[in-house]
């Protein structure tokens, strides 16, 4: 869809990103207006699952379009674009840690920001990771985060994030 917006519609990655952002916001608004939440914690009904998959489709494509824009059109290249996305993921992690933004919003922001990472060839500055290697890397990162969080929770004082009250 990102390439379709760029090449077939002729609106470029910026236009495509704005179109996809608009679609994403419309889907999230409809989901929130209908269900009262955009949380991925309770997807048990077909209507909620339809909203979830519509959000996955638009946010995944938005992340790809943003990655293509930064890497190809902005002149940053793949390495610097990856640093931009990593920094923004750091902001998402910081906001989660500080508890200033709802987790459901941070989830979708992180989902968008992780889409462009690792897919491009080494010759162009990417990591050249296919589906399985990138999934393995993400699995290892998630395991590391869970281990870190569980150790942090075990040593945190009562009332702290992750610690029993």
Secondary structure, 3 states (H helix, E strand, C coil): CHHHHHHHCCCHHHHHHHHHHHHHHHHHHHHHHHHCCCCCCCCCCHHHHHHHHHHHHHHHHHHHHHHHHHHHHCCCHHHHHHHHHHHHHHHHHHHHHHCCCCHHHHHHHHHHHHCCCCCCCHHHCCCCCCHHHHHHHHHHHHHHHHHHHHHHHHHCCCCCCCCCC
